[in-house]
Amino acid sequence: MEKTAHMTPDERNAYLSNFEYFHSGTSQEQVIKTYNQWAPTYVETLRSGGYTGYLVAAEEVESRVPEDQRHSQRVLDVAAGTGSVGVELSSRGFKLIDALEPCEGMLERLEATGVYTKKYKEFLGDGAKSVPSDAYDVLVCAGGMLAGHIPIKGIDDMIRVTKPGGLIIIVMRTEFLHLVEEYKELGCHMDSLQEKGYWTKVEVKKVSNYFTGKDGSVFIYRVL
């Protein structure tokens, strides 16, 4: 594959894992089965590929919440995986961190971090019914936007569970905006939600060396 020609063997293995496991048409059942099998080596696989999404996300949250407010801010970590974002946020003074993660195998490892309060075993995109409305000061999602994971309508769920005035921070691999068919309309959907008065754009930017030397995209919005 031409796009992996410049990568080290570890980077290539990490990069191809996403394409092997997750592609257009992947069902939620397949996603859960894959993560249950992958959970024991998930962190090692991604980090061997230079994955920095959890750090980028934690640094964005940290930079936008004053230090003296962090202990009282309710944070929802969406597609929380094994809890890497929560661990980073905890080390930065955040204490009220909840997780939304549909895979039991990942939740078991997340639980072991000891930094999460509530755990919601659920996907976004069908209303996120177990998560209360207007509950979170900050919602963060790192690495959860890829084929078979969070559909575009999951953005609507994110807005519903975030308090008016709260922040939504989404960190994802830039190339998925072009490789995942549904995400080709992600920017338009985000703009439409702003036009309808649900949220307002704070900043959208790219970061380098997000994963295997490739760029990441960061979306920061404030709920209205």
ROSE-4610 file (N, C-alpha, C; in Angstrom, 1 decimal, always signed):
// ROSE-4610
residu = [M/M/M/E/E/E/K/K/K/T/T/T/A/A/A/H/H/H/M/M/M/T/T/T/P/P/P/D/D/D/E/E/E/R/R/R/N/N/N/A/A/A/Y/Y/Y/L/L/L/S/S/S/N/N/N/F/F/F/E/E/E/Y/Y/Y/F/F/F/H/H/H/S/S/S/G/G/G/T/T/T/S/S/S/Q/Q/Q/E/E/E/Q/Q/Q/V/V/V/I/I/I/K/K/K/T/T/T/Y/Y/Y/N/N/N/Q/Q/Q/W/W/W/A/A/A/P/P/P/T/T/T/Y/Y/Y/V/V/V/E/E/E/T/T/T/L/L/L/R/R/R/S/S/S/G/G/G/G/G/G/Y/Y/Y/T/T/T/G/G/G/Y/Y/Y/L/L/L/V/V/V/A/A/A/A/A/A/E/E/E/E/E/E/V/V/V/E/E/E/S/S/S/R/R/R/V/V/V/P/P/P/E/E/E/D/D/D/Q/Q/Q/R/R/R/H/H/H/S/S/S/Q/Q/Q/R/R/R/V/V/V/L/L/L/D/D/D/V/V/V/A/A/A/A/A/A/G/G/G/T/T/T/G/G/G/S/S/S/V/V/V/G/G/G/V/V/V/E/E/E/L/L/L/S/S/S/S/S/S/R/R/R/G/G/G/F/F/F/K/K/K/L/L/L/I/I/I/D/D/D/A/A/A/L/L/L/E/E/E/P/P/P/C/C/C/E/E/E/G/G/G/M/M/M/L/L/L/E/E/E/R/R/R/L/L/L/E/E/E/A/A/A/T/T/T/G/G/G/V/V/V/Y/Y/Y/T/T/T/K/K/K/K/K/K/Y/Y/Y/K/K/K/E/E/E/F/F/F/L/L/L/G/G/G/D/D/D/G/G/G/A/A/A/K/K/K/S/S/S/V/V/V/P/P/P/S/S/S/D/D/D/A/A/A/Y/Y/Y/D/D/D/V/V/V/L/L/L/V/V/V/C/C/C/A/A/A/G/G/G/G/G/G/M/M/M/L/L/L/A/A/A/G/G/G/H/H/H/I/I/I/P/P/P/I/I/I/K/K/K/G/G/G/I/I/I/D/D/D/D/D/D/M/M/M/I/I/I/R/R/R/V/V/V/T/T/T/K/K/K/P/P/P/G/G/G/G/G/G/L/L/L/I/I/I/I/I/I/I/I/I/V/V/V/M/M/M/R/R/R/T/T/T/E/E/E/F/F/F/L/L/L/H/H/H/L/L/L/V/V/V/E/E/E/E/E/E/Y/Y/Y/K/K/K/E/E/E/L/L/L/G/G/G/C/C/C/H/H/H/M/M/M/D/D/D/S/S/S/L/L/L/Q/Q/Q/E/E/E/K/K/K/G/G/G/Y/Y/Y/W/W/W/T/T/T/K/K/K/V/V/V/E/E/E/V/V/V/K/K/K/K/K/K/V/V/V/S/S/S/N/N/N/Y/Y/Y/F/F/F/T/T/T/G/G/G/K/K/K/D/D/D/G/G/G/S/S/S/V/V/V/F/F/F/I/I/I/Y/Y/Y/R/R/R/V/V/V/L/L/L]
num = [1/1/1/2/2/2/3/3/3/4/4/4/5/5/5/6/6/6/7/7/7/8/8/8/9/9/9/10/10/10/11/11/11/12/12/12/13/13/13/14/14/14/15/15/15/16/16/16/17/17/17/18/18/18/19/19/19/20/20/20/21/21/21/22/22/22/23/23/23/24/24/24/25/25/25/26/26/26/27/27/27/28/28/28/29/29/29/30/30/30/31/31/31/32/32/32/33/33/33/34/34/34/35/35/35/36/36/36/37/37/37/38/38/38/39/39/39/40/40/40/41/41/41/42/42/42/43/43/43/44/44/44/45/45/45/46/46/46/47/47/47/48/48/48/49/49/49/50/50/50/51/51/51/52/52/52/53/53/53/54/54/54/55/55/55/56/56/56/57/57/57/58/58/58/59/59/59/60/60/60/61/61/61/62/62/62/63/63/63/64/64/64/65/65/65/66/66/66/67/67/67/68/68/68/69/69/69/70/70/70/71/71/71/72/72/72/73/73/73/74/74/74/75/75/75/76/76/76/77/77/77/78/78/78/79/79/79/80/80/80/81/81/81/82/82/82/83/83/83/84/84/84/85/85/85/86/86/86/87/87/87/88/88/88/89/89/89/90/90/90/91/91/91/92/92/92/93/93/93/94/94/94/95/95/95/96/96/96/97/97/97/98/98/98/99/99/99/100/100/100/101/101/101/102/102/102/103/103/103/104/104/104/105/105/105/106/106/106/107/107/107/108/108/108/109/109/109/110/110/110/111/111/111/112/112/112/113/113/113/114/114/114/115/115/115/116/116/116/117/117/117/118/118/118/119/119/119/120/120/120/121/121/121/122/122/122/123/123/123/124/124/124/125/125/125/126/126/126/127/127/127/128/128/128/129/129/129/130/130/130/131/131/131/132/132/132/133/133/133/134/134/134/135/135/135/136/136/136/137/137/137/138/138/138/139/139/139/140/140/140/141/141/141/142/142/142/143/143/143/144/144/144/145/145/145/146/146/146/147/147/147/148/148/148/149/149/149/150/150/150/151/151/151/152/152/152/153/153/153/154/154/154/155/155/155/156/156/156/157/157/157/158/158/158/159/159/159/160/160/160/161/161/161/162/162/162/163/163/163/164/164/164/165/165/165/166/166/166/167/167/167/168/168/168/169/169/169/170/170/170/171/171/171/172/172/172/173/173/173/174/174/174/175/175/175/176/176/176/177/177/177/178/178/178/179/179/179/180/180/180/181/181/181/182/182/182/183/183/183/184/184/184/185/185/185/186/186/186/187/187/187/188/188/188/189/189/189/190/190/190/191/191/191/192/192/192/193/193/193/194/194/194/195/195/195/196/196/196/197/197/197/198/198/198/199/199/199/200/200/200/201/201/201/202/202/202/203/203/203/204/204/204/205/205/205/206/206/206/207/207/207/208/208/208/209/209/209/210/210/210/211/211/211/212/212/212/213/213/213/214/214/214/215/215/215/216/216/216/217/217/217/218/218/218/219/219/219/220/220/220/221/221/221/222/222/222/223/223/223/224/224/224]
x = [+0.9/+0.0/+0.9/+0.7/+1.6/+1.6/+0.4/+0.3/+1.0/+1.5/+2.3/+3.7/+4.2/+5.5/+6.6/+6.3/+7.3/+7.3/+6.4/+6.3/+7.2/+7.5/+8.2/+7.3/+7.9/+7.0/+5.9/+6.3/+5.3/+4.3/+4.6/+3.7/+2.7/+3.3/+2.4/+1.4/+1.9/+1.0/-0.2/+0.2/-0.8/-1.8/-1.3/-2.1/-3.1/-2.6/-3.4/-4.4/-4.2/-5.2/-6.6/-6.6/-7.9/-8.6/-7.8/-8.4/-8.8/-8.1/-8.4/-9.7/-9.8/-10.9/-12.2/-12.0/-13.1/-13.2/-14.3/-14.5/-15.9/-16.3/-17.7/-18.5/-19.6/-20.5/-20.3/-19.2/-19.0/-20.1/-20.7/-21.8/-21.3/-22.2/-21.9/-21.5/-22.1/-21.7/-20.3/-19.9/-18.5/-17.5/-17.9/-17.0/-16.8/-17.8/-17.7/-16.8/-17.1/-16.3/-14.9/-14.6/-13.2/-12.5/-13.1/-12.5/-12.3/-13.3/-13.1/-11.9/-11.6/-10.4/-9.1/-9.3/-8.1/-7.7/-8.6/-8.4/-7.1/-6.7/-5.4/-4.2/-4.2/-3.0/-3.3/-4.5/-5.0/-4.0/-3.7/-2.9/-1.5/-0.9/+0.4/+0.5/-0.6/-0.6/-0.7/-1.6/-1.7/-0.5/+0.0/+1.2/+2.5/+2.5/+3.7/+3.6/+2.4/+2.2/+2.3/+2.7/+2.9/+1.6/+0.5/-0.8/-0.7/-1.1/-1.1/-2.5/-3.5/-4.8/-5.3/-5.0/-5.4/-4.6/-3.4/-2.6/-3.2/-3.4/-3.9/-5.3/-6.1/-7.4/-7.3/-6.5/-6.3/-5.7/-4.8/-4.1/-5.1/-6.0/-7.1/-8.0/-8.5/-9.4/-8.7/-7.4/-6.7/-6.5/-6.2/-6.0/-7.2/-8.4/-9.6/-10.4/-9.9/-10.6/-9.6/-9.9/-9.0/-8.7/-7.5/-7.0/-7.9/-8.4/-9.2/-10.6/-11.0/-12.3/-12.3/-11.1/-11.1/-11.7/-11.5/-12.0/-13.5/-14.2/-15.7/-16.3/-15.5/-16.1/-16.4/-17.7/-18.1/-17.7/-16.9/-16.4/-16.9/-17.4/-17.7/-16.7/-16.1/-15.1/-15.9/-16.1/-16.9/-15.9/-16.4/-15.5/-14.2/-14.4/-13.3/-12.3/-12.6/-11.6/-11.1/-9.8/-9.2/-8.9/-9.3/-9.2/-8.0/-7.3/-6.1/-6.4/-7.5/-7.8/-8.1/-8.9/-9.2/-8.0/-7.1/-5.8/-5.1/-5.0/-4.4/-5.1/-6.4/-7.2/-7.1/-7.1/-7.0/-5.6/-4.6/-3.3/-3.2/-4.2/-4.3/-5.3/-5.8/-6.7/-8.2/-8.6/-10.0/-10.4/-11.5/-11.9/-13.2/-14.1/-15.4/-15.5/-14.9/-14.8/-15.7/-16.6/-17.4/-17.0/-17.4/-17.0/-18.2/-18.2/-19.2/-18.4/-18.6/-17.8/-18.7/-18.9/-19.8/-19.3/-17.9/-17.3/-16.9/-17.4/-17.1/-15.6/-14.9/-13.5/-12.7/-13.0/-12.4/-12.7/-14.0/-14.5/-13.8/-13.4/-12.7/-11.4/-10.7/-9.4/-9.5/-10.6/-10.9/-11.1/-11.9/-12.2/-11.0/-10.0/-8.7/-7.9/-8.2/-7.5/-7.9/-9.1/-9.6/-9.9/-10.0/-10.2/-11.6/-12.4/-13.8/-14.8/-15.9/-17.0/-18.1/-18.8/-19.9/-19.3/-19.9/-19.6/-20.9/-21.0/-22.2/-21.7/-22.3/-22.0/-23.0/-22.6/-23.5/-22.8/-23.4/-22.9/-23.6/-23.0/-23.7/-24.4/-25.4/-26.1/-27.5/-27.9/-29.3/-30.0/-29.5/-30.0/-29.3/-28.3/-27.6/-28.5/-29.5/-30.6/-30.2/-29.1/-28.7/-28.0/-27.6/-26.9/-27.8/-27.9/-28.8/-28.5/-29.5/-29.4/-28.7/-28.0/-27.4/-26.6/-25.8/-25.2/-23.7/-23.0/-21.6/-21.1/-20.1/-19.4/-18.5/-17.9/-17.0/-17.3/-17.4/-17.4/-16.2/-15.5/-14.3/-14.3/-13.9/-13.9/-12.6/-11.8/-10.5/-10.4/-10.2/-10.1/-11.3/-12.5/-13.7/-14.4/-13.9/-14.5/-13.8/-14.4/-13.9/-15.0/-14.7/-15.8/-16.4/-17.7/-18.4/-18.6/-18.1/-18.1/-19.2/-18.8/-19.8/-20.4/-21.6/-22.2/-22.4/-22.6/-22.8/-23.8/-24.9/-26.0/-25.6/-24.4/-23.9/-23.5/-23.2/-22.9/-24.1/-25.3/-26.5/-26.6/-26.2/-26.2/-25.2/-24.1/-23.0/-23.6/-24.3/-24.8/-25.9/-26.7/-27.8/-27.3/-26.2/-25.8/-24.8/-24.5/-23.6/-24.4/-24.0/-24.7/-24.6/-25.6/-25.4/-24.2/-23.3/-22.1/-20.9/-21.3/-20.2/-19.5/-18.3/-17.4/-17.5/-17.4/-17.3/-16.0/-15.1/-13.8/-13.7/-13.6/-13.5/-12.1/-11.4/-10.1/-10.1/-9.7/-9.8/-8.7/-8.5/-7.5/-8.1/-7.3/-7.8/-8.2/-7.5/-7.8/-9.2/-9.7/-11.0/-12.1/-11.9/-12.8/-13.0/-12.1/-12.1/-12.3/-11.8/-11.8/-13.1/-13.8/-15.0/-16.2/-17.0/-17.9/-18.9/-19.4/-20.3/-19.7/-18.4/-17.7/-17.4/-17.6/-17.4/-18.5/-19.5/-20.6/-20.5/-19.5/-19.4/-19.3/-18.5/-18.3/-19.6/-20.4/-21.7/-22.7/-22.6/-23.6/-23.2/-22.0/-21.5/-22.0/-21.8/-22.2/-23.7/-24.4/-25.9/-26.4/-25.7/-26.1/-25.8/-24.7/-24.4/-25.5/-25.9/-26.9/-28.2/-28.5/-29.7/-29.7/-28.5/-28.3/-28.1/-27.6/-27.3/-26.0/-25.0/-23.7/-22.9/-21.8/-21.0/-19.5/-18.9/-17.5/-16.6/-15.7/-14.7/-13.4/-13.0/-11.8/-11.8/-11.3/-11.0/-9.6/-8.8/-7.4/-6.9/-5.7/-5.0/-3.8/-3.4/-2.2/-1.4/-0.1/+0.8/+1.2/+1.6/+2.1/+1.0/-0.2/-1.3/-1.2/-0.9/-0.8/+0.0/+1.1/+2.0/+2.4/+2.7/+3.1/+2.1/+0.8/-0.3/-0.9/-1.6/-2.3/-3.5/-3.9/-5.1/-5.9/-7.2/-8.1/-8.7/-8.8/-9.4/-10.6/-11.7/-12.9/-13.3/-13.4/-13.8/-15.1/-16.2/-17.4/-18.0/-18.8/-19.4/-20.9/-21.6/-23.0/-23.8/-24.9/-25.7/-26.9]
y = [-1.2/+0.0/+1.2/+2.1/+3.3/+4.2/+4.3/+5.3/+4.8/+3.6/+3.1/+2.9/+3.3/+3.0/+3.6/+4.8/+5.5/+5.1/+4.2/+3.8/+2.7/+2.7/+1.6/+0.4/-0.8/-1.9/-1.8/-1.2/-1.0/+0.0/+1.1/+2.0/+1.4/+0.6/+0.0/-1.0/-1.7/-2.7/-1.9/-0.8/+0.0/+0.6/+1.1/+1.8/+0.9/-0.3/-1.2/-1.9/-1.9/-2.5/-1.8/-0.5/+0.2/-0.3/-0.4/-0.8/-2.3/-3.1/-4.5/-4.7/-4.0/-4.2/-3.4/-2.2/-1.2/-0.6/-0.8/-0.4/-0.1/+0.5/+0.9/-0.4/-0.3/-1.4/-2.3/-1.9/-2.6/-2.4/-3.5/-3.4/-3.1/-2.7/-2.4/-3.7/-4.8/-6.1/-6.5/-6.2/-6.5/-5.6/-4.3/-3.4/-3.9/-4.3/-4.8/-6.1/-7.0/-8.3/-8.0/-7.1/-6.8/-6.1/-5.2/-4.5/-5.5/-6.4/-7.4/-8.2/-8.6/-9.4/-8.5/-7.3/-6.4/-5.7/-5.6/-4.8/-5.1/-6.4/-6.6/-5.9/-5.7/-5.2/-3.8/-3.3/-2.1/-0.9/-0.6/+0.6/+0.4/-0.8/-1.0/-0.9/-1.4/-1.4/+0.1/+0.9/+2.3/+3.1/+2.9/+3.8/+3.4/+2.1/+1.8/+2.5/+2.9/+3.7/+5.2/+5.6/+7.0/+7.7/+7.0/+7.6/+8.7/+9.9/+11.0/+11.6/+11.0/+11.6/+11.9/+10.9/+11.1/+12.3/+12.5/+13.7/+15.0/+15.0/+16.2/+16.6/+15.6/+15.8/+16.4/+15.8/+16.2/+17.6/+17.9/+19.2/+20.3/+20.0/+20.9/+21.2/+20.2/+20.4/+21.2/+20.9/+21.6/+23.0/+23.3/+24.7/+25.6/+25.0/+25.7/+25.8/+25.1/+25.1/+25.7/+26.8/+27.3/+26.3/+26.3/+25.3/+25.3/+26.4/+26.4/+25.9/+25.6/+25.1/+23.6/+23.0/+21.7/+20.6/+20.8/+19.8/+19.7/+20.8/+20.8/+20.6/+20.5/+20.4/+18.9/+18.7/+17.3/+17.1/+16.0/+15.7/+14.3/+14.2/+13.0/+12.6/+11.5/+10.9/+9.9/+10.3/+9.5/+8.6/+7.4/+6.4/+6.3/+6.1/+6.2/+5.1/+4.0/+2.9/+2.4/+2.3/+1.8/+2.9/+4.2/+5.2/+6.1/+6.2/+7.0/+8.5/+8.9/+10.4/+10.7/+9.8/+10.1/+10.1/+9.3/+9.3/+10.6/+11.1/+12.3/+13.5/+13.5/+14.6/+14.5/+13.4/+13.2/+13.8/+13.6/+14.1/+15.7/+16.2/+17.7/+18.3/+17.6/+18.2/+18.0/+17.2/+16.9/+15.7/+15.8/+14.8/+14.1/+14.8/+14.3/+13.9/+12.7/+12.2/+10.9/+10.9/+9.8/+9.3/+8.0/+7.4/+6.9/+7.0/+6.3/+5.4/+4.1/+3.1/+1.9/+1.4/+0.3/-1.1/-1.2/-2.5/-2.9/-4.1/-4.6/-4.8/-5.3/-5.6/-4.3/-3.3/-2.0/-1.4/-1.5/-1.0/-1.6/-2.9/-3.6/-2.9/-2.6/-1.9/-0.5/+0.2/+1.5/+1.6/+0.6/+0.6/+0.5/-0.2/-0.4/+0.9/+1.9/+3.2/+3.9/+3.7/+4.3/+5.8/+6.3/+7.8/+8.1/+7.1/+7.4/+7.1/+7.9/+7.8/+6.9/+7.5/+6.7/+6.1/+5.0/+4.3/+4.0/+4.5/+4.3/+3.3/+2.1/+1.1/+1.3/+2.2/+2.6/+3.2/+3.1/+3.8/+5.1/+6.1/+7.3/+7.1/+7.9/+7.9/+7.5/+6.9/+6.5/+7.2/+8.3/+9.1/+9.0/+8.1/+7.9/+8.0/+7.1/+7.2/+7.1/+6.5/+6.3/+7.5/+8.5/+9.7/+10.8/+11.5/+12.6/+13.8/+14.6/+15.8/+16.9/+17.8/+19.0/+18.7/+17.6/+17.1/+17.4/+17.7/+17.8/+19.2/+19.7/+20.9/+20.8/+19.6/+19.3/+17.9/+17.7/+16.4/+16.3/+15.2/+15.0/+13.7/+13.7/+12.4/+12.3/+11.4/+11.2/+9.9/+9.9/+8.6/+7.8/+8.4/+7.6/+7.8/+8.6/+8.9/+8.2/+7.0/+6.2/+5.2/+4.5/+3.7/+2.7/+2.7/+1.8/+2.2/+3.4/+3.8/+4.9/+6.2/+7.2/+7.8/+7.6/+8.2/+9.7/+10.4/+11.8/+12.2/+11.5/+11.9/+11.7/+11.1/+11.1/+12.4/+13.4/+14.7/+15.4/+15.1/+15.6/+15.1/+13.8/+13.2/+14.0/+14.3/+15.0/+16.4/+17.1/+18.4/+18.2/+17.2/+17.0/+16.8/+16.1/+15.7/+16.8/+17.8/+18.8/+20.1/+20.7/+21.8/+23.0/+23.9/+25.2/+25.9/+26.3/+26.9/+26.0/+24.7/+23.6/+23.4/+22.8/+22.6/+21.2/+21.0/+19.7/+19.8/+18.8/+18.7/+17.3/+17.3/+16.1/+16.1/+15.0/+14.8/+13.5/+13.6/+12.5/+12.6/+11.5/+11.4/+12.1/+13.1/+13.9/+13.1/+12.1/+11.4/+10.7/+10.5/+9.8/+10.8/+12.1/+13.0/+12.7/+12.0/+11.7/+10.2/+9.4/+7.9/+7.3/+7.9/+7.4/+8.1/+7.4/+8.0/+9.0/+8.5/+9.4/+10.7/+10.6/+11.8/+12.9/+12.5/+13.6/+14.7/+14.4/+15.4/+15.9/+15.5/+15.9/+17.4/+18.0/+19.5/+20.2/+19.7/+20.3/+20.2/+19.0/+18.7/+19.7/+19.8/+20.7/+22.1/+22.6/+23.9/+24.1/+23.1/+23.1/+23.3/+22.5/+22.6/+24.0/+24.7/+26.0/+27.0/+26.8/+27.7/+27.6/+26.4/+26.2/+26.6/+27.1/+27.6/+26.6/+25.4/+24.4/+24.6/+25.1/+25.3/+26.3/+26.8/+27.7/+27.3/+27.5/+27.0/+27.9/+27.3/+28.0/+27.9/+26.7/+26.6/+25.2/+25.2/+24.0/+24.0/+23.0/+23.1/+21.7/+21.7/+20.4/+20.3/+19.1/+18.9/+17.8/+18.0/+17.1/+15.9/+14.8/+13.6/+13.1/+13.0/+12.5/+11.0/+10.3/+8.9/+8.4/+7.6/+7.2/+8.3/+9.5/+10.6/+11.4/+10.9/+11.6/+12.7/+13.6/+14.7/+14.3/+15.0/+14.9/+16.2/+16.1/+17.3/+17.5/+18.7/+19.0/+20.0/+19.6/+20.4/+20.9/+22.2/+22.7/+23.6/+23.2/+23.9/+24.2/+25.2/+25.6/+25.4/+24.7/+24.5/+25.7/+26.0/+27.2/+26.9]
z = [+0.0/+0.0/+0.0/-1.0/-1.2/+0.0/+0.7/+1.8/+3.0/+3.1/+4.2/+3.9/+2.7/+2.2/+3.1/+3.7/+4.5/+5.9/+6.3/+7.7/+8.2/+9.5/+10.1/+10.2/+10.4/+10.6/+11.7/+12.8/+13.9/+13.5/+12.8/+12.3/+11.3/+10.4/+9.4/+10.0/+11.0/+11.7/+12.4/+13.0/+13.7/+12.8/+11.7/+10.7/+10.0/+9.6/+8.9/+9.7/+11.0/+11.9/+11.8/+11.6/+11.5/+10.2/+9.1/+7.8/+7.8/+8.5/+8.6/+9.4/+10.5/+11.4/+11.1/+10.6/+10.5/+9.1/+8.5/+7.1/+6.9/+5.8/+5.5/+5.6/+6.3/+6.4/+7.7/+8.5/+9.7/+10.7/+11.2/+12.1/+13.5/+14.4/+15.8/+16.5/+16.1/+16.7/+16.3/+15.1/+14.6/+15.4/+15.6/+16.3/+17.7/+18.4/+19.8/+19.8/+18.9/+18.9/+18.6/+17.7/+17.4/+18.6/+19.3/+20.4/+21.6/+21.8/+22.9/+22.7/+21.4/+21.1/+21.1/+20.8/+20.6/+22.0/+22.9/+24.1/+24.8/+25.0/+25.7/+25.1/+23.8/+23.2/+22.5/+22.7/+21.9/+22.1/+23.4/+23.7/+23.1/+23.3/+22.8/+21.2/+20.6/+19.1/+18.6/+19.2/+18.7/+19.0/+20.2/+20.6/+19.8/+19.4/+18.6/+17.2/+16.9/+15.6/+15.8/+17.0/+17.3/+17.6/+18.0/+18.3/+19.4/+19.1/+20.1/+20.4/+19.8/+20.0/+21.4/+22.3/+23.7/+24.3/+23.9/+24.4/+23.9/+22.6/+21.9/+22.6/+22.8/+23.4/+24.8/+25.6/+27.0/+27.1/+26.2/+26.2/+25.7/+24.8/+24.4/+25.5/+26.2/+27.4/+28.4/+28.7/+29.8/+29.4/+28.2/+27.8/+27.8/+27.8/+27.7/+29.0/+30.1/+31.4/+32.4/+33.1/+34.1/+35.2/+35.7/+36.6/+37.9/+38.3/+39.6/+39.4/+38.1/+37.8/+37.5/+37.2/+36.7/+37.6/+38.9/+39.9/+39.9/+39.4/+39.5/+38.1/+37.1/+35.7/+35.5/+35.0/+34.7/+33.2/+33.0/+31.7/+31.2/+30.0/+29.4/+28.3/+28.5/+27.5/+26.6/+25.4/+24.4/+23.6/+23.4/+22.8/+23.6/+25.0/+25.9/+25.8/+25.2/+25.1/+26.4/+26.5/+27.7/+28.8/+28.4/+29.4/+29.3/+28.2/+28.1/+28.3/+27.7/+27.9/+29.3/+30.0/+31.4/+32.3/+32.1/+32.8/+32.7/+31.4/+31.2/+31.8/+31.7/+32.3/+33.9/+34.4/+35.9/+36.4/+35.6/+36.0/+35.8/+35.1/+34.9/+35.8/+36.8/+37.8/+37.6/+36.6/+36.4/+37.3/+38.0/+38.9/+38.6/+37.9/+37.6/+36.2/+35.9/+34.5/+34.4/+33.4/+33.1/+31.7/+31.4/+30.2/+29.4/+28.1/+27.2/+26.3/+26.4/+25.7/+25.5/+24.3/+24.1/+24.3/+24.4/+24.5/+25.9/+26.3/+27.7/+27.9/+26.9/+27.1/+27.3/+26.6/+26.8/+28.2/+28.6/+29.8/+31.0/+30.9/+32.0/+32.2/+31.2/+31.3/+31.7/+31.3/+31.7/+33.2/+33.7/+35.1/+35.9/+35.5/+36.2/+36.4/+35.6/+35.7/+37.0/+37.5/+38.7/+38.6/+37.4/+37.3/+36.8/+36.5/+36.0/+37.1/+37.0/+38.0/+37.4/+36.4/+35.8/+34.4/+34.1/+32.8/+32.1/+30.9/+30.0/+28.9/+28.9/+27.9/+26.7/+25.8/+24.7/+23.6/+22.4/+21.2/+21.1/+20.4/+20.1/+18.7/+18.5/+17.2/+17.2/+18.3/+18.4/+19.6/+20.0/+21.1/+22.4/+22.6/+23.8/+25.0/+25.0/+26.0/+27.4/+27.7/+29.1/+29.7/+28.8/+29.3/+29.4/+30.6/+30.8/+29.9/+29.6/+28.8/+29.7/+29.0/+29.6/+30.9/+30.8/+32.1/+32.2/+31.0/+31.0/+30.6/+31.3/+31.0/+29.8/+29.7/+28.6/+28.1/+26.8/+26.1/+25.3/+25.4/+24.6/+23.9/+22.7/+21.9/+21.1/+21.4/+20.8/+20.1/+18.8/+18.1/+17.9/+18.2/+18.1/+16.8/+15.9/+14.6/+13.5/+13.2/+12.1/+11.6/+10.6/+10.0/+11.0/+11.0/+11.8/+13.3/+13.6/+15.0/+15.2/+15.3/+15.5/+14.2/+13.9/+12.7/+12.9/+11.8/+11.8/+12.9/+12.9/+13.9/+15.3/+15.6/+16.9/+17.4/+16.5/+16.9/+17.6/+17.1/+17.8/+19.2/+19.4/+20.8/+21.7/+21.1/+21.9/+22.4/+21.5/+21.8/+22.9/+22.8/+23.8/+25.2/+25.4/+26.7/+27.3/+26.5/+27.0/+27.4/+28.5/+29.0/+28.1/+28.1/+27.3/+27.9/+27.0/+27.4/+27.5/+27.4/+27.5/+26.2/+26.4/+25.2/+24.7/+23.4/+22.7/+21.9/+22.2/+21.6/+20.9/+19.6/+18.8/+18.2/+18.4/+17.8/+16.9/+15.7/+14.8/+13.7/+13.0/+12.0/+10.7/+10.2/+9.1/+7.9/+7.6/+6.4/+6.4/+7.6/+7.7/+7.2/+7.1/+6.5/+5.0/+4.4/+3.0/+2.8/+3.6/+3.4/+3.9/+4.9/+5.4/+4.7/+3.9/+3.1/+3.8/+5.0/+5.7/+6.2/+6.5/+7.1/+6.0/+4.8/+3.8/+4.0/+4.7/+5.0/+6.4/+7.1/+8.5/+8.7/+7.9/+8.0/+7.7/+6.7/+6.4/+7.5/+8.1/+9.2/+10.4/+10.7/+11.8/+11.5/+10.3/+9.9/+10.0/+9.6/+9.7/+11.2/+12.1/+13.5/+14.0/+13.5/+13.9/+13.4/+12.1/+11.5/+12.3/+12.8/+13.5/+15.0/+15.4/+16.7/+17.9/+17.5/+18.5/+19.2/+18.4/+18.9/+18.0/+18.5/+17.7/+17.6/+16.5/+16.3/+17.1/+17.9/+18.6/+17.7/+17.3/+16.5/+15.8/+14.6/+13.9/+13.4/+13.7/+13.3/+13.0/+12.4/+12.1/+13.1/+13.5/+14.2/+13.5/+13.5/+12.8/+13.7/+13.1/+13.8/+14.7/+14.3/+15.1/+15.2/+14.1/+14.0/+12.8/+13.0/+12.0/+11.1/+11.7/+10.9/+10.2/+10.3/+9.6/+10.4/+9.8/+10.5/+11.2/+12.3/+12.9/+12.8/+13.0/+13.0/+14.3/+14.8/+16.1/+15.8/+16.3/+16.2/+17.6/+17.9/+19.2/+19.0/+19.6/+19.6/+21.0/+21.1/+22.3/+22.1/+23.0/+22.9/+23.3/+22.6/+22.9/+23.7]
